[in-house]
Amino acid sequence: MIFLTALPLFWIMISASRGGHWGAWMPSSISAFEGTCVSIPCRFDFPDELRPAVVHGVWYFNSPYPKNYPPVVFKSRTQVVHESFQGRSRLLGELGLRNCTLLLSNLSPELGGKYYFRGDLGGYNQYTFSEHSVLDIINTPNIVVPPEVVAGTEVEVSCMVPDNCPELRPELSWLGHEGLGEPAVLGRLREDEGTWVQVSLLHFVPTREANGHRLGCQASFPNTTLQFEGYASLDVKYPPVIVEMNSSVEAIEGSHVSLLCGADSNPPPLLTWMRDGTVLREAVAESLLLELEEVTPAEDGVYACLAENAYGQDNRTVGLSVMYAPWKPTVNGTVVAVEGETVSILCSTQSNPDPILTIFKEKQILATVIYESELQLELPAVSPEDDGEYWCVAENQYGQRATAFNLSVEFAPVLLLESHCAAARDTVQCLCVVKSNPEPSVAFELPSRNVTVNDSEREFVYSERSGLVLTSILTLRAQAQAPPRVICTARNLYGAKSLELPFQGAHRLMWAKIGPVGAVVAFAILIAIVCYITQTRRKKNVTESPSFSAGDNPPVLFSSDFRISGAPEKYESERRLGSERRLLGLRGEPPELDLSYSHSDLGKRPTKDSYTLTEELAEYAEIRVK
C-alpha cells in the first residue's frame, strides 16, 4: 500500500530536548477541506543557554521576514492579527514547551499558502525559522488508482481525505462502485510528517467493460452540510477483441471488395490484414479497411485480421469467394485408340461456383455432371462409330466455355456396299469404297488379264478421302465382250479386306460404247422401219385397187441390186455384207457404227418421183438392220 504508517513525535521532542541550536519541525505541506479547520503541528528549539523567562511566538503568512510586513496569522504578545485571520487562528501548542501548533478555522481558498513561525525569547533573541508549512485548501477527495489496472487482475483503489481538523471528522463513502466490490474503511492514519488522513479501500477484479468507468468517493462531515465528492475514471488495460468483421464475402470477378476489421482494446491495437502469411496492410487503429480493386480468382481465399497490443492478441478470418465463369476446359486422356479398346477421357475446368460439365458428340449428350469440376467419359470397346469430334462444355450462371477434341479410332479396312463397277460412255469405272483408320492402301486386281493396279498409279486410279471413307476409282476402256472381273483389296496395319466388285447395268455397256451419235442413228433406223412398213402396205393397196392407172407412179421394185444414185461405195458394201450375214445366218455384235458419212450423203441423192426421203431412210434402215 502507498499509505505511510504513523510515526510518533517523541523523536522530535527528544531532538528538541538536546537544545544547542535554533530549529523548527512542521509538515512541509498539509491539506484541509474548505469550510473546515486545520491543525498545523509545530515544534521548535533554541539554545539552552538562553533560558528565557517567557517564550513568545509569531506566525507569518507567505513570508518569514518581518521587514516585508507579511500578514500576521497569530501573535502571542499582542493578539493583533491580519484581518484575514481574525477569529480564525489560535495557538494550540504551549510555547514554553516549545510547541507551536497552530489551528486555523473556517478555511477559505485565500488562506492557502506558506506559514512561517518566528520565535521571540525577548530582546534580540528572536529567530524566524526557514522551515515552513504549505497549506492546501481542497474541495475533492483524493482517489488513488494504481498506475496500471489490467482486466482480470485484482486491483486496490483508495480514497484519501485529510483528517487534520480536531473539530470535524470526515466520513467516507464510495459512489458508482456497484458491481465492482464492497469497500473497506481503514480509518484514520498518521503520515510521516505528523499529518492525518482518513482512508477507504475498494478491492475488485476489473473487466474490459469497467474501462472508463467513473468511480467516486464522497467525504461528508456529520452535523454539517459539508459534502465533498471526487471522481476517477478507470483506465483498464485489456487485450484486443475483434468486434467487427465481414462475414463471408462473395464478389463477381472484376468488382471492388472492402474488408473491414475492428477491434476493442486498451491501448489501441496494431491491426494487420494478412493472407497466406503475407501482410497486406497494418496500422495502429481501432478499425482497418482492406480495399481490393478488380478482384480476380487468384484473390479468392481466406483473409485473416490480427489485432495485438502489450496485453494480448486476437485474430479472425473471413473467406472471400470470387465468382467467375468457367475457364476453357482441358481434356486429358486417350485421343487415339484401337477398335475394341476401352477409352477414358477426363474433362476438367475451374470456376466458381462449380459448373455443369457436359460431353457432346454430334449434339448427343454422352456424359454430364452437376456442380463438379471434372467429368470422366468411359467408352468401353470403342468402334469406328465412336470416331469423331467431341465437345466438352462447362457452364454456370456467369458464363460458358467449351473445348473440342477428337477421338481417333483405328481399325482394319471395311469395304462398303457402295463399291461396284459401272459403264460410263466408252469406259468402265470401278469404285472401291473403303472405311478404315489409318488410311489404307487400295489395289485393283483384274484376274483375267493378270494385272494389279495400285492407288499410287495416279494415271489409272483416282482416290479421294472424306473422313474415314476412302473412295478409289479405276477407269477402264469399254469392251464389246462381257465386263471384266475386278477385285478390290484394301489394307492397313490392322488387316486387309478384298471384294470382287459387282458390275451394275451390264446391258448398258453397248449403249455406252455407241455413245450419243449411235443413239441418234438407232432412233432414225426405228423411224425408217416404221416408214418402210407403211410404204409397203400402201403399194400393196395400190396394186390391188381396180382404179390403179399406168399414169401413176410405177411400182417400186426392191432388189438387192438396187443402188441409190450418188451413194458411196461404202453404202453398197454394207448392203452386201448385210445380205450375206442374213443368208448365212451369222450371229454376233455389229462393229462400232460411224454414221457421220451416211447422213451427209443422204442429202446429195437425186430426187425420184417414186421415192421420198422417208422411203430412202426406210430402205437405208433395212440395209442397216440386215
Secondary structure as GFF3:
##gff-version 3
##sequence-region A 1 626
A	DSSP	alpha_helix	10	18	.	.	.	ID=ss1
A	DSSP	beta_strand	23	25	.	.	.	ID=ss2
A	DSSP	beta_strand	29	33	.	.	.	ID=ss3
A	DSSP	beta_strand	38	40	.	.	.	ID=ss4
A	DSSP	beta_strand	43	45	.	.	.	ID=ss5
A	DSSP	three_ten_helix	48	50	.	.	.	ID=ss6
A	DSSP	beta_strand	56	61	.	.	.	ID=ss7
A	DSSP	three_ten_helix	66	68	.	.	.	ID=ss8
A	DSSP	beta_strand	72	75	.	.	.	ID=ss9
A	DSSP	three_ten_helix	83	85	.	.	.	ID=ss10
A	DSSP	beta_strand	89	91	.	.	.	ID=ss11
A	DSSP	three_ten_helix	95	97	.	.	.	ID=ss12
A	DSSP	beta_strand	102	104	.	.	.	ID=ss13
A	DSSP	three_ten_helix	109	111	.	.	.	ID=ss14
A	DSSP	beta_strand	113	120	.	.	.	ID=ss15
A	DSSP	beta_strand	126	138	.	.	.	ID=ss16
A	DSSP	beta_strand	142	144	.	.	.	ID=ss17
A	DSSP	beta_strand	149	150	.	.	.	ID=ss18
A	DSSP	beta_strand	155	162	.	.	.	ID=ss19
A	DSSP	beta_strand	171	175	.	.	.	ID=ss20
A	DSSP	beta_strand	183	190	.	.	.	ID=ss21
A	DSSP	beta_strand	196	204	.	.	.	ID=ss22
A	DSSP	three_ten_helix	208	210	.	.	.	ID=ss23
A	DSSP	beta_strand	214	220	.	.	.	ID=ss24
A	DSSP	beta_strand	227	233	.	.	.	ID=ss25
A	DSSP	beta_strand	236	245	.	.	.	ID=ss26
A	DSSP	beta_strand	249	252	.	.	.	ID=ss27
A	DSSP	beta_strand	257	266	.	.	.	ID=ss28
A	DSSP	beta_strand	270	275	.	.	.	ID=ss29
A	DSSP	beta_strand	278	284	.	.	.	ID=ss30
A	DSSP	beta_strand	287	292	.	.	.	ID=ss31
A	DSSP	three_ten_helix	297	299	.	.	.	ID=ss32
A	DSSP	beta_strand	301	309	.	.	.	ID=ss33
A	DSSP	beta_strand	312	323	.	.	.	ID=ss34
A	DSSP	beta_strand	330	333	.	.	.	ID=ss35
A	DSSP	beta_strand	336	338	.	.	.	ID=ss36
A	DSSP	beta_strand	343	348	.	.	.	ID=ss37
A	DSSP	beta_strand	356	361	.	.	.	ID=ss38
A	DSSP	beta_strand	364	370	.	.	.	ID=ss39
A	DSSP	beta_strand	374	379	.	.	.	ID=ss40
A	DSSP	three_ten_helix	384	386	.	.	.	ID=ss41
A	DSSP	beta_strand	388	396	.	.	.	ID=ss42
A	DSSP	beta_strand	399	415	.	.	.	ID=ss43
A	DSSP	beta_strand	420	424	.	.	.	ID=ss44
A	DSSP	beta_strand	427	437	.	.	.	ID=ss45
A	DSSP	beta_strand	441	446	.	.	.	ID=ss46
A	DSSP	beta_strand	451	454	.	.	.	ID=ss47
A	DSSP	beta_strand	461	466	.	.	.	ID=ss48
A	DSSP	beta_strand	469	477	.	.	.	ID=ss49
A	DSSP	beta_strand	487	492	.	.	.	ID=ss50
A	DSSP	beta_strand	495	500	.	.	.	ID=ss51
A	DSSP	beta_strand	503	504	.	.	.	ID=ss52
A	DSSP	three_ten_helix	506	508	.	.	.	ID=ss53
A	DSSP	alpha_helix	509	544	.	.	.	ID=ss54
A	DSSP	alpha_helix	569	584	.	.	.	ID=ss55
A	DSSP	alpha_helix	596	602	.	.	.	ID=ss56
A	DSSP	alpha_helix	613	625	.	.	.	ID=ss57
###
